[in-house]
Every structure is written in C-alpha cells, then in structure tokens.
C-alpha cells in the first residue's frame, strides 16, 4: 500500500492565457515522473468551473487572467473547503502580491521566470501540505506566524467583502485571537478567568464552525480572512 501511495503522480492543472507558456510548463512536468498534467485552462471564469470538475491535487495559475483573475479563482475554490492546492505565478512580482496571494488561499507564489526545477519542488511541497513563501518552505504553523508578522508590519487589517459575517461568537473570537498569538489552553483559561474545559469546549465549536482540524488551521483561517484586528495583535 505504501509504495502505491508514493508512486501515484501529482495531478496538476495549468491555468494561463499564453499557450506557449503553458506548453513549456507542460513539457517540464510531463518529463517529471511524479507529476501529471490533467488539464489546461486559458481564462479565469472557465478555471472557476473546470478546476472543480477536474479535481487536481495542485493548480499552477497565472495571477493575470481574462475574466476573473487568479486570486479571485483561488479564493473562490479554497472557500469551498476542497483539498486542491494553488501555486500562483506572476509576471510582476512584489511583496504586496505575495501577501494577497497567500491571504486568498494560495500555498505558494513565484515570479513566472522561476527555475523549472524550483517550481517542481514547490509542487511537491504544497502537495505534502506545506507552503512556499519567498523561497522558504513553511509549515502551517510557520505560515500563521508569517501572516501575523505581515499584518504588524503593514499596519493594516481587514477582510474581504464576503467575510464581513464572522460565524463565531464574541467569546470564540476572543479565544481565537489568543490562539493566533500562541497562547495555550491553560494560558487562555487563566487570562479569561474560565476553566480549561470551557476553553476546550469553545475550541471544539470553533473547529466545527470553521471546518478545520486543529488550532493552527483555525489561526491561519482567521488571518487569511482578515478577522484579526491590528489592535488585537498589539494589545497586552
């Protein structure tokens, strides 16, 4: 069983409106034994539908597309709680776009002149559940810390328009902020004057409502959706 899992190729969809770029990338991936391209898409609106139909493991997507842009497509699909991972490519690389791509749900971000082997390695990393930001491979916990630091440095916060409704209660949000800052259940209980069991009960509710598996995923979810305010991060 283990050997079958290891040899199963990573199913990849390419989204880019330049046929020559797609063809070049496909040649690289077709020559990689553990990768298999299962679809090519040329525009954002088609991508929003066909990616779900093709159900790949990884999507390599240009940020600038006709119709919907790559971030809109990424955000729309990741909001549906699929296991599809996204790598965003762009011709115009800058720090703001990296931040917004990760906030939108991307697992990695590269300029389009990325070395092909580096991109292949990134595909493998995101397929394993990791993230690649500015060339650094990150776990989900490391990504949460990076997002928190980005919010502090930018002195901004705010969610996307569709995220104005937060499904958590005020107490659950209070606990989620403390989780994001790295507090343990014991520390949260002490700080809020409640029992550890009460904290655990709230945690169970938070994970259920956000449809995530653990506290780190909950923190990343909140940071990506702009639910954590700058004053929440800074106040002690």
GROMACS elastic network, one bead per residue, 0.5 to 0.9 nm:
[ bonds ]
;  ai    aj funct       b0    kb
    1     4     6  0.52864   500
    1     5     6  0.64981   500
    1     6     6  0.89353   500
    2     5     6  0.52703   500
    2     6     6  0.64409   500
    2     7     6  0.89304   500
    3     6     6  0.51328   500
    3     7     6  0.63022   500
    3     8     6  0.86853   500
    4     7     6  0.53463   500
    4     8     6  0.61668   500
    5     8     6  0.54172   500
    5     9     6  0.88199   500
    6     9     6  0.81145   500
    6    34     6  0.86994   500
    7    33     6  0.86644   500
    7    34     6  0.67326   500
    8    11     6  0.89305   500
    8    34     6  0.69209   500
    8    35     6  0.86842   500
    9    33     6  0.72190   500
    9    36     6  0.59556   500
   10    34     6  0.59852   500
   10    36     6  0.59160   500
   10    37     6  0.82749   500
   10    56     6  0.79369   500
   10    57     6  0.61145   500
   10    58     6  0.73361   500
   10   123     6  0.82721   500
   10   124     6  0.78501   500
   10   127     6  0.74965   500
   11    34     6  0.88901   500
   11    35     6  0.63299   500
   11    36     6  0.51041   500
   11    37     6  0.59415   500
   11    38     6  0.60898   500
   11    39     6  0.89579   500
   11    55     6  0.84059   500
   11    57     6  0.51257   500
   11    58     6  0.64481   500
   11    59     6  0.86051   500
   12    29     6  0.88168   500
   12    35     6  0.71009   500
   12    36     6  0.59433   500
   12    38     6  0.57302   500
   12    39     6  0.71045   500
   12    40     6  0.89751   500
   12    56     6  0.54417   500
   12    57     6  0.60525   500
   12    59     6  0.56084   500
   12    60     6  0.72881   500
   12   123     6  0.87511   500
   13    36     6  0.87075   500
   13    37     6  0.57850   500
   13    38     6  0.57184   500
   13    40     6  0.57802   500
   13    41     6  0.76460   500
   13    51     6  0.73299   500
   13    54     6  0.80308   500
   13    55     6  0.87995   500
   13    56     6  0.63058   500
   13    57     6  0.82710   500
   13    58     6  0.65859   500
   13    60     6  0.63166   500
   13    61     6  0.81974   500
   14    22     6  0.67039   500
   14    25     6  0.82535   500
   14    26     6  0.79505   500
   14    37     6  0.73761   500
   14    38     6  0.83902   500
   14    39     6  0.63606   500
   14    41     6  0.62549   500
   14    42     6  0.84852   500
   14    58     6  0.88613   500
   14    59     6  0.60055   500
   14    60     6  0.50662   500
   14    61     6  0.60420   500
   14    62     6  0.85690   500
   15    22     6  0.76348   500
   15    39     6  0.84935   500
   15    40     6  0.58743   500
   15    42     6  0.57250   500
   15    43     6  0.71005   500
   15    44     6  0.79761   500
   15    47     6  0.70168   500
   15    59     6  0.73238   500
   15    60     6  0.62060   500
   15    62     6  0.61719   500
   15    65     6  0.84530   500
   15    70     6  0.84965   500
   16    19     6  0.73524   500
   16    21     6  0.74656   500
   16    22     6  0.63906   500
   16    40     6  0.78536   500
   16    41     6  0.64405   500
   16    42     6  0.50497   500
   16    43     6  0.68366   500
   16    44     6  0.87261   500
   16    60     6  0.84500   500
   16    61     6  0.61421   500
   16    62     6  0.52654   500
   16    63     6  0.84353   500
   16    64     6  0.81594   500
   16    65     6  0.68155   500
   17    21     6  0.83813   500
   17    22     6  0.80535   500
   17    41     6  0.74753   500
   17    43     6  0.59911   500
   17    44     6  0.89896   500
   17    62     6  0.79857   500
   17    64     6  0.84652   500
   17    65     6  0.63300   500
   17    66     6  0.74023   500
   18    21     6  0.54659   500
   18    22     6  0.64435   500
   18    23     6  0.87806   500
   18    42     6  0.72915   500
   19    22     6  0.50995   500
   19    23     6  0.60474   500
   19    24     6  0.85812   500
   19    42     6  0.78852   500
   20    23     6  0.50679   500
   20    24     6  0.61380   500
   20    25     6  0.85811   500
   21    24     6  0.51796   500
   21    25     6  0.61838   500
   21    26     6  0.84803   500
   22    25     6  0.51594   500
   22    26     6  0.59376   500
   22    27     6  0.85925   500
   22    40     6  0.74705   500
   22    41     6  0.89940   500
   23    27     6  0.61937   500
   23    28     6  0.87803   500
   24    27     6  0.52453   500
   24    28     6  0.65824   500
   24    29     6  0.88963   500
   25    28     6  0.52095   500
   25    29     6  0.63207   500
   25    30     6  0.85641   500
   25   116     6  0.77834   500
   26    29     6  0.50755   500
   26    30     6  0.58246   500
   26    31     6  0.84205   500
   26    36     6  0.88139   500
   26    37     6  0.68083   500
   26    40     6  0.89797   500
   27    30     6  0.51408   500
   27    31     6  0.62331   500
   27    32     6  0.88164   500
   28    31     6  0.53387   500
   28    32     6  0.66387   500
   28   116     6  0.70546   500
   28   117     6  0.84847   500
   28   120     6  0.85330   500
   29    32     6  0.50034   500
   29    33     6  0.80582   500
   29    34     6  0.86135   500
   29    35     6  0.58442   500
   29    36     6  0.66332   500
   29    37     6  0.69831   500
   29   116     6  0.88295   500
   29   120     6  0.74498   500
   30    33     6  0.72992   500
   30    35     6  0.67365   500
   30    36     6  0.61524   500
   30    37     6  0.69378   500
   31    35     6  0.81637   500
   32    35     6  0.55335   500
   32    36     6  0.78741   500
   32   120     6  0.81737   500
   33    36     6  0.77739   500
   34   124     6  0.87650   500
   35   120     6  0.83885   500
   35   123     6  0.86998   500
   35   124     6  0.87696   500
   37    40     6  0.78178   500
   37    56     6  0.88455   500
   38    54     6  0.73936   500
   38    56     6  0.73253   500
   39    50     6  0.87353   500
   39    51     6  0.84519   500
   39    54     6  0.73544   500
   39    56     6  0.86356   500
   40    47     6  0.89569   500
   41    44     6  0.81138   500
   41    46     6  0.69046   500
   41    47     6  0.60320   500
   41    50     6  0.79550   500
   41    51     6  0.86466   500
   42    46     6  0.75478   500
   42    47     6  0.75947   500
   42    65     6  0.76000   500
   42    66     6  0.79674   500
   43    46     6  0.57003   500
   43    47     6  0.61671   500
   43    48     6  0.89071   500
   43    65     6  0.54713   500
   43    66     6  0.51317   500
   43    67     6  0.64518   500
   43    68     6  0.74539   500
   43    69     6  0.82686   500
   43    70     6  0.89876   500
   44    48     6  0.62195   500
   44    49     6  0.89518   500
   44    64     6  0.87070   500
   44    65     6  0.56211   500
   44    66     6  0.59705   500
   44    67     6  0.53683   500
   44    69     6  0.57394   500
   44    70     6  0.65442   500
   44    72     6  0.82192   500
   44    73     6  0.64032   500
   45    48     6  0.52542   500
   45    49     6  0.69169   500
   45    50     6  0.88386   500
   45    65     6  0.89892   500
   45    66     6  0.79557   500
   45    67     6  0.58702   500
   45    68     6  0.56415   500
   45    69     6  0.85489   500
   45    73     6  0.77560   500
   46    49     6  0.54337   500
   46    50     6  0.59160   500
   46    51     6  0.82075   500
   46    67     6  0.88871   500
   47    50     6  0.51635   500
   47    51     6  0.55128   500
   47    52     6  0.83069   500
   47    68     6  0.87728   500
   47    70     6  0.89082   500
   47    73     6  0.70264   500
   48    51     6  0.60587   500
   48    52     6  0.71323   500
   48    68     6  0.83744   500
   48    72     6  0.87758   500
   48    73     6  0.54950   500
   48    74     6  0.81695   500
   48    76     6  0.74414   500
   48    77     6  0.70212   500
   49    52     6  0.57579   500
   49    53     6  0.66572   500
   50    54     6  0.59896   500
   50    55     6  0.82916   500
   51    54     6  0.51490   500
   51    55     6  0.58281   500
   51    56     6  0.70404   500
   51    59     6  0.79837   500
   51    77     6  0.83348   500
   51    84     6  0.88076   500
   52    55     6  0.50472   500
   52    56     6  0.79903   500
   52    77     6  0.75791   500
   52    82     6  0.86232   500
   52    84     6  0.87215   500
   53    56     6  0.86996   500
   55    58     6  0.88065   500
   55    82     6  0.86890   500
   55    83     6  0.86550   500
   55    84     6  0.70550   500
   56    59     6  0.68911   500
   56    83     6  0.87316   500
   56    84     6  0.62826   500
   56    85     6  0.83971   500
   57    83     6  0.70752   500
   57    84     6  0.50863   500
   57    85     6  0.62203   500
   57    86     6  0.87355   500
   57   127     6  0.66816   500
   58    83     6  0.88611   500
   58    84     6  0.56938   500
   58    86     6  0.57071   500
   58    87     6  0.73504   500
   58   123     6  0.69124   500
   58   126     6  0.76826   500
   58   127     6  0.67349   500
   59    84     6  0.72432   500
   59    85     6  0.62289   500
   59    87     6  0.60926   500
   59    88     6  0.82858   500
   59   123     6  0.88158   500
   60    85     6  0.87780   500
   60    86     6  0.61137   500
   60    88     6  0.60861   500
   60    89     6  0.71492   500
   60   123     6  0.84026   500
   61    64     6  0.88109   500
   61    65     6  0.89048   500
   61    70     6  0.63138   500
   61    74     6  0.87049   500
   61    86     6  0.72171   500
   61    87     6  0.61607   500
   61    88     6  0.50356   500
   61    89     6  0.58530   500
   61    90     6  0.85465   500
   62    65     6  0.66175   500
   62    69     6  0.81443   500
   62    70     6  0.59116   500
   62    71     6  0.89486   500
   62    87     6  0.85937   500
   62    88     6  0.58324   500
   62    90     6  0.57325   500
   62    91     6  0.83385   500
   62   112     6  0.81945   500
   63    69     6  0.57788   500
   63    71     6  0.62185   500
   63    72     6  0.89694   500
   63    88     6  0.61553   500
   63    89     6  0.59791   500
   63    90     6  0.55054   500
   63    91     6  0.83698   500
   63   101     6  0.86752   500
   64    68     6  0.84422   500
   64    69     6  0.53481   500
   64    70     6  0.61077   500
   64    71     6  0.86445   500
   64    89     6  0.87924   500
   64    90     6  0.71792   500
   64    91     6  0.84539   500
   65    68     6  0.64143   500
   65    70     6  0.63316   500
   66    69     6  0.68065   500
   68    71     6  0.81534   500
   68    72     6  0.60622   500
   68    73     6  0.65266   500
   69    72     6  0.54232   500
   69    73     6  0.64260   500
   69    74     6  0.87388   500
   70    73     6  0.51578   500
   70    74     6  0.60664   500
   70    75     6  0.85302   500
   70    88     6  0.72942   500
   70    89     6  0.88204   500
   70   101     6  0.87735   500
   71    74     6  0.50114   500
   71    75     6  0.59789   500
   71    76     6  0.84206   500
   71    88     6  0.80427   500
   71   100     6  0.79665   500
   71   101     6  0.61814   500
   71   104     6  0.60074   500
   71   105     6  0.81348   500
   71   106     6  0.80847   500
   72    75     6  0.51844   500
   72    76     6  0.60264   500
   72    77     6  0.86399   500
   72   104     6  0.75554   500
   73    76     6  0.51800   500
   73    77     6  0.62591   500
   73    78     6  0.85755   500
   74    77     6  0.54184   500
   74    78     6  0.60281   500
   74    79     6  0.84342   500
   74    85     6  0.88922   500
   74    86     6  0.68344   500
   74    88     6  0.87404   500
   74   101     6  0.84716   500
   74   104     6  0.64024   500
   74   105     6  0.62007   500
   74   106     6  0.66868   500
   75    78     6  0.52945   500
   75    79     6  0.60131   500
   75    80     6  0.88746   500
   75   101     6  0.89055   500
   75   103     6  0.84932   500
   75   105     6  0.56942   500
   75   106     6  0.80687   500
   76    79     6  0.54206   500
   76    80     6  0.70255   500
   76   104     6  0.86037   500
   77    80     6  0.54007   500
   77    81     6  0.75128   500
   77    82     6  0.71278   500
   77    84     6  0.81585   500
   77   105     6  0.87762   500
   78    81     6  0.55175   500
   78    82     6  0.60815   500
   78    83     6  0.80206   500
   78    84     6  0.73772   500
   78    85     6  0.81329   500
   78    86     6  0.87582   500
   78   104     6  0.81366   500
   78   105     6  0.60742   500
   78   106     6  0.84500   500
   79    82     6  0.77825   500
   79   105     6  0.82258   500
   81    84     6  0.85734   500
   81   211     6  0.79060   500
   81   212     6  0.89719   500
   82    85     6  0.84606   500
   84   127     6  0.86689   500
   85   105     6  0.83359   500
   85   106     6  0.69025   500
   85   107     6  0.62359   500
   85   108     6  0.87751   500
   85   123     6  0.88904   500
   85   126     6  0.65468   500
   85   127     6  0.69175   500
   85   129     6  0.83183   500
   86   105     6  0.74055   500
   86   107     6  0.55126   500
   86   108     6  0.68058   500
   86   109     6  0.86781   500
   86   123     6  0.89323   500
   86   126     6  0.79748   500
   87   106     6  0.58463   500
   87   107     6  0.58399   500
   87   109     6  0.56397   500
   87   110     6  0.76834   500
   87   119     6  0.89767   500
   87   122     6  0.81932   500
   87   123     6  0.76197   500
   87   126     6  0.81487   500
   87   132     6  0.88714   500
   88    98     6  0.88872   500
   88   101     6  0.71026   500
   88   106     6  0.65719   500
   88   107     6  0.80725   500
   88   108     6  0.62508   500
   88   110     6  0.63718   500
   88   111     6  0.84173   500
   89    93     6  0.86455   500
   89   108     6  0.86742   500
   89   109     6  0.59219   500
   89   110     6  0.50131   500
   89   111     6  0.54222   500
   89   112     6  0.53731   500
   89   113     6  0.89245   500
   89   114     6  0.86987   500
   90    93     6  0.60592   500
   90    97     6  0.88251   500
   90   109     6  0.79940   500
   90   110     6  0.65778   500
   90   112     6  0.53222   500
   90   113     6  0.87305   500
   91   110     6  0.89286   500
   91   111     6  0.57099   500
   91   112     6  0.53611   500
   91   113     6  0.77135   500
   92    97     6  0.86650   500
   92   111     6  0.69370   500
   92   112     6  0.83810   500
   93    96     6  0.86698   500
   93    97     6  0.69469   500
   93    98     6  0.78037   500
   93   110     6  0.75416   500
   93   111     6  0.55343   500
   93   112     6  0.85471   500
   94    97     6  0.55410   500
   94    98     6  0.65921   500
   94   111     6  0.89178   500
   95    98     6  0.51334   500
   95    99     6  0.63930   500
   95   100     6  0.87843   500
   95   134     6  0.88992   500
   96    99     6  0.51801   500
   96   100     6  0.62322   500
   96   101     6  0.85318   500
   97   100     6  0.50652   500
   97   101     6  0.58750   500
   97   102     6  0.85218   500
   97   109     6  0.87283   500
   98   101     6  0.51640   500
   98   102     6  0.62832   500
   98   103     6  0.85689   500
   98   108     6  0.85293   500
   98   109     6  0.62623   500
   98   110     6  0.83438   500
   98   133     6  0.75976   500
   98   134     6  0.80345   500
   99   102     6  0.53991   500
   99   103     6  0.61531   500
   99   104     6  0.86233   500
   99   147     6  0.78535   500
   99   150     6  0.75383   500
  100   104     6  0.60202   500
  100   105     6  0.87573   500
  100   106     6  0.89294   500
  100   224     6  0.88783   500
  101   104     6  0.50460   500
  101   105     6  0.65870   500
  101   106     6  0.55625   500
  101   107     6  0.83836   500
  101   108     6  0.81338   500
  101   109     6  0.71046   500
  102   105     6  0.52196   500
  102   107     6  0.64166   500
  102   108     6  0.72235   500
  102   109     6  0.77845   500
  102   133     6  0.83850   500
  102   147     6  0.84698   500
  102   224     6  0.74084   500
  103   106     6  0.72248   500
  103   147     6  0.81804   500
  103   221     6  0.89191   500
  103   223     6  0.75540   500
  103   225     6  0.69548   500
  103   226     6  0.83931   500
  104   224     6  0.68168   500
  104   225     6  0.81162   500
  105   224     6  0.73636   500
  106   109     6  0.72198   500
  106   131     6  0.83982   500
  107   126     6  0.61668   500
  107   129     6  0.84425   500
  107   130     6  0.72549   500
  107   132     6  0.64330   500
  107   133     6  0.79565   500
  108   122     6  0.72841   500
  108   123     6  0.86274   500
  108   126     6  0.73106   500
  108   130     6  0.88449   500
  108   131     6  0.56155   500
  108   133     6  0.57503   500
  108   134     6  0.84642   500
  108   135     6  0.88676   500
  109   132     6  0.69426   500
  109   133     6  0.63021   500
  109   134     6  0.74475   500
  109   135     6  0.87039   500
  110   113     6  0.80636   500
  110   114     6  0.63142   500
  110   119     6  0.80929   500
  110   132     6  0.88542   500
  110   133     6  0.82625   500
  110   134     6  0.77134   500
  110   135     6  0.83039   500
  111   114     6  0.56621   500
  112   115     6  0.87185   500
  113   116     6  0.83989   500
  114   117     6  0.84620   500
  114   118     6  0.68502   500
  114   119     6  0.66776   500
  115   118     6  0.52245   500
  115   119     6  0.64505   500
  115   120     6  0.88775   500
  116   119     6  0.50944   500
  116   120     6  0.63031   500
  116   121     6  0.87390   500
  117   121     6  0.62100   500
  117   122     6  0.85582   500
  118   121     6  0.51145   500
  118   122     6  0.62043   500
  118   123     6  0.87091   500
  118   135     6  0.89057   500
  119   123     6  0.61985   500
  119   124     6  0.87042   500
  120   123     6  0.50711   500
  120   124     6  0.64487   500
  120   125     6  0.87626   500
  121   124     6  0.51133   500
  121   125     6  0.62363   500
  121   126     6  0.87917   500
  122   126     6  0.61339   500
  122   127     6  0.83450   500
  122   130     6  0.88965   500
  122   131     6  0.80589   500
  122   132     6  0.65529   500
  122   135     6  0.89638   500
  122   137     6  0.82486   500
  123   126     6  0.54380   500
  123   127     6  0.60767   500
  123   128     6  0.86773   500
  124   127     6  0.50939   500
  124   128     6  0.63226   500
  124   129     6  0.89249   500
  124   130     6  0.88744   500
  125   128     6  0.51018   500
  125   129     6  0.65961   500
  125   130     6  0.53856   500
  125   131     6  0.68061   500
  125   132     6  0.75265   500
  125   137     6  0.74754   500
  126   131     6  0.55526   500
  126   132     6  0.73734   500
  126   137     6  0.89719   500
  127   130     6  0.72076   500
  128   131     6  0.89960   500
  129   139     6  0.76467   500
  129   140     6  0.80334   500
  130   137     6  0.67006   500
  130   138     6  0.57352   500
  130   139     6  0.50949   500
  130   140     6  0.66568   500
  131   136     6  0.79780   500
  131   137     6  0.56001   500
  131   139     6  0.62682   500
  131   140     6  0.72596   500
  131   143     6  0.73171   500
  132   135     6  0.58908   500
  132   136     6  0.53150   500
  132   138     6  0.59446   500
  132   139     6  0.88800   500
  133   136     6  0.52436   500
  133   137     6  0.66287   500
  133   138     6  0.72654   500
  133   143     6  0.85015   500
  134   137     6  0.85413   500
  138   141     6  0.77554   500
  138   142     6  0.54796   500
  138   143     6  0.59427   500
  139   142     6  0.51500   500
  139   143     6  0.61719   500
  139   144     6  0.87180   500
  140   144     6  0.62689   500
  140   145     6  0.88071   500
  140   216     6  0.67316   500
  140   217     6  0.69581   500
  140   220     6  0.74334   500
  141   144     6  0.51975   500
  141   145     6  0.65529   500
  141   146     6  0.87854   500
  141   216     6  0.58182   500
  141   217     6  0.79898   500
  141   219     6  0.87236   500
  141   220     6  0.80751   500
  142   145     6  0.51494   500
  142   146     6  0.62258   500
  142   147     6  0.87228   500
  143   147     6  0.61184   500
  143   148     6  0.85195   500
  143   220     6  0.73391   500
  144   147     6  0.51888   500
  144   148     6  0.61830   500
  144   149     6  0.86420   500
  144   180     6  0.74902   500
  144   216     6  0.72149   500
  144   217     6  0.83129   500
  144   219     6  0.65051   500
  144   220     6  0.51193   500
  144   221     6  0.88714   500
  144   223     6  0.73880   500
  145   148     6  0.51011   500
  145   149     6  0.61897   500
  145   150     6  0.86426   500
  145   180     6  0.82506   500
  145   181     6  0.85278   500
  145   220     6  0.87798   500
  146   149     6  0.51011   500
  146   150     6  0.61656   500
  146   151     6  0.87488   500
  147   150     6  0.50247   500
  147   151     6  0.63411   500
  147   152     6  0.87691   500
  147   220     6  0.77750   500
  147   223     6  0.66020   500
  147   224     6  0.77390   500
  148   151     6  0.52633   500
  148   152     6  0.64413   500
  148   153     6  0.87971   500
  148   180     6  0.79921   500
  148   181     6  0.83412   500
  148   223     6  0.70944   500
  148   228     6  0.89440   500
  148   233     6  0.79859   500
  149   152     6  0.50922   500
  149   153     6  0.61362   500
  149   154     6  0.85322   500
  150   153     6  0.51492   500
  150   154     6  0.60041   500
  150   155     6  0.84167   500
  150   156     6  0.89898   500
  151   154     6  0.52503   500
  151   155     6  0.59831   500
  151   156     6  0.59846   500
  151   157     6  0.64029   500
  151   223     6  0.86355   500
  151   229     6  0.87805   500
  151   230     6  0.70257   500
  151   233     6  0.87735   500
  152   155     6  0.52812   500
  152   156     6  0.74087   500
  152   157     6  0.88373   500
  152   230     6  0.68235   500
  152   233     6  0.77315   500
  152   234     6  0.81658   500
  153   156     6  0.81976   500
  154   157     6  0.82377   500
  155   230     6  0.68779   500
  156   229     6  0.82489   500
  156   230     6  0.67232   500
  157   226     6  0.60461   500
  157   227     6  0.80748   500
  157   228     6  0.72043   500
  157   229     6  0.58130   500
  157   230     6  0.61383   500
  158   225     6  0.77178   500
  158   227     6  0.68332   500
  158   228     6  0.78331   500
  158   229     6  0.72851   500
  159   162     6  0.80054   500
  159   163     6  0.58860   500
  159   164     6  0.69106   500
  159   223     6  0.87322   500
  159   224     6  0.77679   500
  159   225     6  0.50351   500
  159   227     6  0.62833   500
  159   228     6  0.88009   500
  160   163     6  0.52882   500
  160   164     6  0.71639   500
  160   225     6  0.65938   500
  160   226     6  0.71075   500
  161   164     6  0.59076   500
  162   165     6  0.72849   500
  163   166     6  0.66468   500
  163   225     6  0.64750   500
  163   226     6  0.78900   500
  163   227     6  0.81912   500
  164   227     6  0.85106   500
  166   169     6  0.81294   500
  166   173     6  0.88273   500
  166   227     6  0.76549   500
  167   206     6  0.89314   500
  167   209     6  0.69226   500
  167   210     6  0.80086   500
  168   171     6  0.79755   500
  168   172     6  0.56727   500
  168   173     6  0.60223   500
  168   205     6  0.85658   500
  168   206     6  0.68938   500
  168   209     6  0.73577   500
  168   210     6  0.86002   500
  169   172     6  0.50642   500
  169   173     6  0.61713   500
  169   174     6  0.85671   500
  170   173     6  0.50887   500
  170   174     6  0.61487   500
  170   175     6  0.87242   500
  171   175     6  0.62846   500
  171   176     6  0.85665   500
  171   202     6  0.81417   500
  172   175     6  0.50831   500
  172   176     6  0.60587   500
  172   177     6  0.86497   500
  172   199     6  0.89934   500
  172   202     6  0.61508   500
  172   203     6  0.76595   500
  172   205     6  0.81158   500
  172   206     6  0.66295   500
  173   177     6  0.61476   500
  173   178     6  0.86701   500
  173   206     6  0.86057   500
  173   227     6  0.85369   500
  173   228     6  0.87310   500
  174   177     6  0.53416   500
  174   178     6  0.65932   500
  174   179     6  0.88295   500
  174   192     6  0.89362   500
  175   178     6  0.51567   500
  175   179     6  0.61810   500
  175   180     6  0.86463   500
  175   188     6  0.69595   500
  175   192     6  0.86379   500
  175   199     6  0.77368   500
  175   202     6  0.78712   500
  175   203     6  0.79774   500
  176   180     6  0.61422   500
  176   181     6  0.86580   500
  176   203     6  0.83204   500
  176   206     6  0.79811   500
  176   215     6  0.83228   500
  176   218     6  0.75081   500
  176   219     6  0.67502   500
  176   222     6  0.78940   500
  176   228     6  0.87197   500
  177   180     6  0.50738   500
  177   181     6  0.64098   500
  177   182     6  0.89008   500
  177   219     6  0.78023   500
  177   222     6  0.85003   500
  177   227     6  0.88647   500
  177   228     6  0.65980   500
  177   229     6  0.88278   500
  177   232     6  0.69304   500
  177   233     6  0.75712   500
  178   181     6  0.50040   500
  178   182     6  0.64485   500
  178   183     6  0.54959   500
  178   184     6  0.83325   500
  178   187     6  0.89553   500
  178   188     6  0.67895   500
  178   232     6  0.88021   500
  178   233     6  0.87407   500
  179   182     6  0.50962   500
  179   183     6  0.52157   500
  179   184     6  0.70524   500
  179   185     6  0.82862   500
  179   188     6  0.80608   500
  179   215     6  0.69308   500
  179   216     6  0.79145   500
  179   218     6  0.84545   500
  179   219     6  0.66235   500
  180   183     6  0.74973   500
  180   215     6  0.83537   500
  180   216     6  0.76732   500
  180   218     6  0.82478   500
  180   220     6  0.79101   500
  180   222     6  0.83049   500
  180   223     6  0.82030   500
  180   228     6  0.85614   500
  180   233     6  0.85412   500
  181   219     6  0.87206   500
  181   233     6  0.71338   500
  183   186     6  0.79845   500
  183   187     6  0.57580   500
  183   188     6  0.61225   500
  184   187     6  0.51279   500
  184   188     6  0.61372   500
  184   189     6  0.85592   500
  185   188     6  0.50487   500
  185   189     6  0.60687   500
  185   190     6  0.86186   500
  185   196     6  0.61721   500
  185   197     6  0.88406   500
  185   199     6  0.62948   500
  185   200     6  0.72185   500
  186   189     6  0.51659   500
  186   190     6  0.62991   500
  186   191     6  0.86751   500
  186   195     6  0.83240   500
  186   196     6  0.59270   500
  186   199     6  0.83640   500
  187   190     6  0.51313   500
  187   191     6  0.60640   500
  187   192     6  0.85608   500
  187   196     6  0.88351   500
  188   191     6  0.51068   500
  188   192     6  0.60287   500
  188   193     6  0.81855   500
  188   194     6  0.81522   500
  188   196     6  0.79177   500
  188   199     6  0.72544   500
  189   192     6  0.53737   500
  189   193     6  0.56724   500
  189   195     6  0.54373   500
  189   196     6  0.53118   500
  189   197     6  0.86012   500
  189   198     6  0.78907   500
  189   199     6  0.62679   500
  190   193     6  0.51334   500
  190   194     6  0.66502   500
  190   195     6  0.77563   500
  190   196     6  0.83263   500
  191   194     6  0.80305   500
  192   195     6  0.87878   500
  194   197     6  0.83710   500
  194   198     6  0.64870   500
  194   199     6  0.72628   500
  195   198     6  0.51760   500
  195   199     6  0.65229   500
  195   200     6  0.87881   500
  196   200     6  0.62051   500
  196   201     6  0.86191   500
  197   201     6  0.61387   500
  197   202     6  0.86258   500
  198   201     6  0.50023   500
  198   202     6  0.62531   500
  198   203     6  0.85510   500
  199   202     6  0.51182   500
  199   203     6  0.61087   500
  199   204     6  0.86816   500
  200   204     6  0.61991   500
  200   205     6  0.86697   500
  201   204     6  0.51803   500
  201   205     6  0.64388   500
  201   206     6  0.87670   500
  202   205     6  0.50610   500
  202   206     6  0.61468   500
  202   207     6  0.86907   500
  203   207     6  0.61627   500
  203   208     6  0.84828   500
  203   214     6  0.88392   500
  203   215     6  0.76977   500
  204   207     6  0.53365   500
  204   208     6  0.61710   500
  204   209     6  0.86634   500
  205   208     6  0.50973   500
  205   209     6  0.60837   500
  205   210     6  0.85570   500
  206   209     6  0.52338   500
  206   210     6  0.60968   500
  206   211     6  0.82252   500
  206   212     6  0.85042   500
  206   215     6  0.87320   500
  206   218     6  0.76124   500
  207   210     6  0.52858   500
  207   211     6  0.56429   500
  207   212     6  0.52243   500
  207   213     6  0.63128   500
  207   214     6  0.66473   500
  207   215     6  0.74015   500
  207   217     6  0.86713   500
  207   218     6  0.66908   500
  208   211     6  0.50073   500
  208   212     6  0.68498   500
  208   213     6  0.83197   500
  209   212     6  0.80836   500
  210   213     6  0.89342   500
  210   218     6  0.69921   500
  210   221     6  0.78612   500
  211   218     6  0.86401   500
  212   215     6  0.81176   500
  212   217     6  0.60182   500
  212   218     6  0.62633   500
  212   221     6  0.84483   500
  213   216     6  0.84750   500
  213   217     6  0.66599   500
  213   218     6  0.78652   500
  214   217     6  0.54889   500
  214   218     6  0.64041   500
  214   219     6  0.89047   500
  215   219     6  0.62022   500
  215   220     6  0.86935   500
  216   219     6  0.50723   500
  216   220     6  0.62668   500
  216   221     6  0.85464   500
  217   220     6  0.50867   500
  217   221     6  0.60333   500
  217   222     6  0.86315   500
  218   221     6  0.50338   500
  218   222     6  0.62473   500
  218   223     6  0.86796   500
  219   222     6  0.52036   500
  219   223     6  0.62109   500
  219   224     6  0.85618   500
  220   223     6  0.51350   500
  220   224     6  0.59888   500
  220   225     6  0.85155   500
  221   224     6  0.52300   500
  221   225     6  0.61889   500
  221   226     6  0.86763   500
  221   227     6  0.87208   500
  222   225     6  0.52431   500
  222   226     6  0.61914   500
  222   227     6  0.52290   500
  222   228     6  0.63931   500
  223   226     6  0.52360   500
  223   227     6  0.62161   500
  223   228     6  0.59794   500
  224   227     6  0.78749   500
  225   228     6  0.82577   500
  226   229     6  0.73690   500
  228   231     6  0.85087   500
  228   232     6  0.65994   500
  228   233     6  0.73028   500
  229   232     6  0.51612   500
  229   233     6  0.66023   500
  229   234     6  0.89842   500
  230   233     6  0.51586   500
  230   234     6  0.63631   500
  230   235     6  0.86300   500
  231   234     6  0.51573   500
  231   235     6  0.57989   500
  232   235     6  0.56320   500
  232   236     6  0.84639   500
  233   236     6  0.83578   500
